[in-house]
């Protein structure tokens, strides 16, 4: 059984920084894509950033230049460094991984709240 556990959310003032972490555990054969989504109240869940096993990154336009996604394959962990945070970044952030355990399947974290005050 695979579990994704997130940490690092919280309350921060505009212009501040937070670092989110998401660690996968269980009988994992491999991890392909890792990513972060977010969902603000009354809005659809949206892709924030993702990173492939080969290290290719994608960022939503709204976070380019402010957020950095990275991964530690030895720890089955993905990170999201968020700088220059804005009130519009306020949302619940969910990590996502495409994991072979042993079949390939999507897995999601429980979500962590990020609140940016103005």
Order of alpha helices (4+ residues) and beta strands (2+ residues): beta-beta-beta-beta-beta-beta-beta-beta-beta-beta-beta
